Amino acid sequence: MNNTPAQSQLGKTSAYIDHYDASLLFPIPRAGKRAELGVAGAPPFFGADMWTAFELSWLNLRGKPQVALAHFTVPCESLNIVESKSFKLYLNSFNNTHFADADAVKARLRADLTEAVWRKEGEPAKSPATIGVTIVGADQFDSEPVHELDGLNLDRLDIECTQYTPAPALLTATSNEQPVSEVFVSHLLKSNCLVTGQPDWGSVQISYSGDQIEQGGLLQYIVSFRNHNEFHEQCVERIFMDIWTRCKPTKLTVYARYTRRGGLDINPFRTSHPQALPRNVRTARQ
């Protein structure tokens, strides 16, 4: 597939279609950005991109509007990401479309998104794994929790920050002491949209085992993404690969939760070892 971010609807005036149209989804191959990180073939991580849609609506068979939240889980092994504005436009196309019930909406979402993330130009889409979809109806809204990422807050450190594009050289680990297992959190992650340059705000949790990572340098490194233009999924994979190659932990997990834009949030999770995904629970800023 030759889709590029510049060909998407990002930064362009768009018609808001309110009747179902799966062609609005715009998949972008993961391979190009991974190649920049030195990742060819199977990546050295597992995980998924966890999305939340806060503005999902459709009509029932009597024409009455229905509203819901939706959680989506896209495996990181999939060939493509879905550009977020196209996802928003696609969800808007449900607004004046009739569905029998929430299960019908769920089935339609799962089928369309699975096809998009596994699409390969010139070939029928092969889907080794389907997209996870959960619909949360209005009667369940009160059960949706808010919780901050757990871990030692790096933001407590009084450090000087001078670099605002990714600087892996800031990452160091001590190899002459006993290995440790630590979990760090920072709310100072900021990057920019790859196409429009609009700010993307996030919190990040870094869990690892191995030689002790120097905390001040790690926080400076997180801050160094401040003026960097890249999609959420790509930023998290860059963070993972930089820590993995420079600090050489025996285990590593990087999990970021970005604030929503256009009614959608994206929360990439990457880990060196198979484990259960975290619950898709929003933070206060989301």
C-alpha positions as CSV (number, residue, x, y, z in Angstrom):
1,M,0.0,0.0,0.0
2,N,1.3,3.4,-1.0
3,N,-0.9,5.6,1.3
4,T,1.1,8.4,2.9
5,P,0.1,10.8,5.6
6,A,0.2,13.7,3.1
7,Q,-2.5,12.0,1.1
8,S,-4.9,11.8,4.0
9,Q,-7.5,14.3,5.0
10,L,-5.3,15.8,7.8
11,G,-5.1,19.6,7.5
12,K,-7.6,19.7,4.7
13,T,-11.2,20.9,4.5
14,S,-13.4,17.8,4.6
15,A,-17.0,17.0,3.9
16,Y,-18.7,15.4,6.9
17,I,-20.6,12.4,5.5
18,D,-23.4,11.3,7.8
19,H,-24.4,8.1,6.1
20,Y,-22.3,5.0,6.4
21,D,-19.2,4.9,4.2
22,A,-16.3,2.5,5.0
23,S,-14.2,4.0,2.2
24,L,-13.5,7.0,4.5
25,L,-11.0,4.9,6.5
26,F,-7.4,5.7,5.5
27,P,-4.8,3.1,6.4
28,I,-1.1,4.0,6.5
29,P,1.5,1.2,6.5
30,R,3.6,0.8,9.7
31,A,6.6,-0.5,7.9
32,G,8.0,2.9,6.7
33,K,8.4,4.5,10.1
34,R,9.6,1.2,11.6
35,A,12.4,1.1,9.0
36,E,13.6,4.5,10.3
37,L,14.0,2.8,13.7
38,G,16.0,-0.1,12.3
39,V,13.0,-2.5,12.6
40,A,12.6,-4.8,9.6
41,G,10.4,-7.9,9.6
42,A,9.0,-9.0,13.0
43,P,9.5,-6.2,15.5
44,P,11.1,-6.9,18.9
45,F,7.9,-6.0,20.7
46,F,4.3,-7.1,21.2
47,G,1.3,-4.9,22.1
48,A,-1.6,-3.0,20.6
49,D,-3.0,0.5,20.0
50,M,-6.0,1.1,22.2
51,W,-8.5,3.7,20.9
52,T,-11.5,5.2,22.6
53,A,-14.3,6.9,20.6
54,F,-16.3,9.3,22.7
55,E,-18.7,10.5,20.0
56,L,-20.3,7.4,18.5
57,S,-23.9,7.7,17.5
58,W,-26.4,6.0,15.1
59,L,-30.1,5.7,14.5
60,N,-32.2,2.7,15.6
61,L,-34.7,1.2,13.2
62,R,-37.3,3.7,14.3
63,G,-35.0,6.6,13.6
64,K,-34.2,7.4,17.2
65,P,-30.6,8.5,17.9
66,Q,-28.4,6.2,20.0
67,V,-25.2,7.3,21.7
68,A,-22.3,5.2,23.0
69,L,-18.6,5.0,23.7
70,A,-16.5,2.5,21.9
71,H,-13.1,0.9,22.8
72,F,-11.0,-0.5,20.0
73,T,-7.9,-2.7,20.2
74,V,-5.6,-2.8,17.2
75,P,-2.8,-5.4,17.4
76,C,0.6,-3.8,16.7
77,E,1.4,-6.8,14.4
78,S,-1.2,-5.4,11.9
79,L,0.2,-4.0,8.7
80,N,-1.3,-0.5,9.0
81,I,-2.4,2.1,11.4
82,V,-5.6,4.1,10.6
83,E,-5.1,7.8,10.3
84,S,-7.2,9.4,13.1
85,K,-9.1,12.0,11.1
86,S,-10.2,9.4,8.6
87,F,-11.4,7.3,11.6
88,K,-13.3,10.3,12.9
89,L,-14.9,10.9,9.5
90,Y,-15.8,7.2,9.3
91,L,-17.5,7.2,12.7
92,N,-19.4,10.4,11.7
93,S,-20.8,8.4,8.8
94,F,-22.8,6.3,11.3
95,N,-24.7,9.4,12.5
96,N,-27.7,9.1,10.2
97,T,-27.4,5.4,9.5
98,H,-30.0,2.9,10.8
99,F,-28.8,-0.2,12.7
100,A,-30.9,-2.9,14.4
101,D,-28.9,-2.6,17.6
102,A,-25.5,-2.1,19.2
103,D,-24.4,-5.6,18.2
104,A,-24.9,-4.7,14.6
105,V,-22.9,-1.5,15.0
106,K,-20.1,-3.5,16.7
107,A,-20.0,-6.1,14.0
108,R,-19.8,-3.4,11.3
109,L,-17.0,-1.6,13.1
110,R,-15.0,-4.8,13.6
111,A,-15.3,-5.9,10.0
112,D,-14.4,-2.5,8.5
113,L,-11.4,-1.8,10.8
114,T,-10.0,-5.3,10.6
115,E,-10.0,-5.0,6.8
116,A,-8.4,-1.6,6.9
117,V,-5.5,-2.5,9.3
118,W,-4.6,-5.7,7.4
119,R,-5.1,-4.2,3.9
120,K,-2.2,-4.7,1.4
121,E,-2.3,-3.1,-2.0
122,G,-3.1,-5.5,-4.8
123,E,-4.0,-8.3,-2.5
124,P,-7.1,-9.5,-0.7
125,A,-6.9,-8.5,3.0
126,K,-5.7,-11.3,5.2
127,S,-6.7,-11.0,8.8
128,P,-4.6,-13.1,11.2
129,A,-6.3,-11.2,14.1
130,T,-9.5,-9.2,14.3
131,I,-9.9,-5.8,15.9
132,G,-11.3,-5.8,19.4
133,V,-14.4,-3.7,19.7
134,T,-16.4,-3.0,22.9
135,I,-19.5,-0.8,22.8
136,V,-20.4,1.0,26.1
137,G,-24.0,2.2,26.1
138,A,-25.3,5.3,27.8
139,D,-26.7,3.2,30.7
140,Q,-23.1,2.1,31.4
141,F,-21.4,5.5,31.3
142,D,-21.2,5.8,35.1
143,S,-19.1,2.7,35.3
144,E,-16.3,4.1,33.1
145,P,-13.4,4.8,35.5
146,V,-10.8,7.6,35.5
147,H,-7.4,6.5,36.8
148,E,-3.8,7.9,36.4
149,L,-1.0,5.7,35.3
150,D,0.8,4.0,38.2
151,G,4.5,4.4,38.9
152,L,7.1,6.7,40.3
153,N,6.6,10.2,38.9
154,L,9.6,11.4,37.1
155,D,8.2,14.9,36.9
156,R,9.2,15.5,40.5
157,L,12.8,15.9,39.4
158,D,14.2,19.5,39.1
159,I,16.1,19.2,35.9
160,E,17.3,21.5,33.1
161,C,15.8,20.8,29.7
162,T,17.4,22.1,26.6
163,Q,16.6,19.6,23.8
164,Y,13.2,19.4,22.2
165,T,13.8,16.9,19.4
166,P,14.4,13.2,20.3
167,A,17.8,12.8,21.8
168,P,18.5,9.1,22.6
169,A,22.0,10.0,23.9
170,L,20.3,11.3,27.0
171,L,19.5,7.7,28.0
172,T,22.0,6.0,30.2
173,A,22.0,2.9,32.5
174,T,24.3,1.9,35.3
175,S,25.9,-1.6,34.7
176,N,28.0,-2.0,37.8
177,E,25.1,-2.3,40.3
178,Q,22.4,-4.9,41.0
179,P,19.7,-5.1,38.3
180,V,16.4,-3.5,39.3
181,S,12.7,-3.5,38.3
182,E,11.1,-0.1,38.2
183,V,8.0,1.7,36.9
184,F,8.2,5.4,35.9
185,V,5.5,7.8,34.8
186,S,5.7,11.2,33.3
187,H,2.9,13.6,32.2
188,L,5.3,15.8,30.2
189,L,5.1,13.8,26.9
190,K,4.3,16.1,24.0
191,S,4.7,15.6,20.3
192,N,3.1,17.1,17.2
193,C,1.0,15.7,14.5
194,L,3.2,14.5,11.6
195,V,1.1,16.5,9.0
196,T,-0.5,19.5,10.7
197,G,2.0,20.2,13.5
198,Q,-0.9,20.4,16.0
199,P,0.2,19.4,19.6
200,D,-0.4,16.0,20.9
201,W,-0.4,15.8,24.7
202,G,0.2,12.6,26.6
203,S,1.3,10.7,29.7
204,V,3.7,7.8,29.5
205,Q,4.5,4.8,31.7
206,I,7.8,3.0,31.4
207,S,8.3,-0.4,33.1
208,Y,11.6,-2.2,32.9
209,S,13.9,-4.8,34.5
210,G,17.7,-4.6,34.1
211,D,20.5,-2.2,34.7
212,Q,19.2,0.9,36.5
213,I,18.2,3.7,34.1
214,E,19.3,7.2,35.1
215,Q,16.0,9.0,36.0
216,G,17.0,12.6,35.1
217,G,18.2,11.6,31.6
218,L,15.1,9.6,31.0
219,L,12.9,12.6,31.9
220,Q,15.0,14.8,29.7
221,Y,14.6,12.3,26.9
222,I,10.8,12.3,27.3
223,V,10.8,16.1,27.1
224,S,12.9,16.0,24.0
225,F,9.9,14.8,22.0
226,R,8.3,18.3,22.5
227,N,8.8,19.6,19.0
228,H,8.9,16.2,17.3
229,N,6.4,15.5,14.5
230,E,5.2,11.9,14.5
231,F,2.0,10.0,15.0
232,H,1.3,8.6,18.5
233,E,2.0,5.0,17.6
234,Q,5.3,5.9,16.0
235,C,6.4,8.0,19.0
236,V,5.8,5.1,21.4
237,E,7.8,2.7,19.2
238,R,10.6,5.2,19.0
239,I,10.7,5.5,22.8
240,F,10.7,1.7,23.1
241,M,13.5,1.2,20.6
242,D,15.7,4.0,22.0
243,I,15.5,2.6,25.5
244,W,15.8,-1.0,24.3
245,T,19.0,-0.4,22.3
246,R,20.7,2.2,24.5
247,C,19.9,0.9,28.0
248,K,19.5,-2.8,27.1
249,P,16.9,-3.9,29.7
250,T,16.0,-7.5,30.0
251,K,12.3,-6.5,29.9
252,L,10.7,-3.3,28.8
253,T,7.1,-1.9,28.5
254,V,6.2,1.5,27.2
255,Y,2.5,2.7,27.5
256,A,1.3,6.1,26.5
257,R,-2.1,7.7,26.9
258,Y,-2.7,10.7,24.7
259,T,-5.4,13.3,25.2
260,R,-8.3,13.0,22.8
261,R,-8.7,15.0,19.5
262,G,-11.8,14.9,17.4
263,G,-13.5,12.7,20.0
264,L,-10.8,10.0,19.8
265,D,-7.9,9.1,22.0
266,I,-5.0,6.7,21.0
267,N,-3.1,4.8,23.6
268,P,-0.2,2.7,22.3
269,F,1.2,-0.2,24.4
270,R,4.5,-1.9,23.4
271,T,6.2,-4.6,25.5
272,S,9.2,-6.9,25.0
273,H,7.4,-9.9,26.5
274,P,3.9,-11.3,26.0
275,Q,1.5,-10.1,28.7
276,A,-2.1,-9.0,29.1
277,L,-3.0,-5.6,27.8
278,P,-3.8,-3.0,30.4
279,R,-7.5,-2.0,30.8
280,N,-8.4,0.9,28.5
281,V,-9.0,3.3,31.3
282,R,-8.8,7.0,30.6
283,T,-6.7,9.5,32.6
284,A,-8.1,12.8,33.9
285,R,-6.8,14.8,30.9
286,Q,-8.5,12.5,28.5
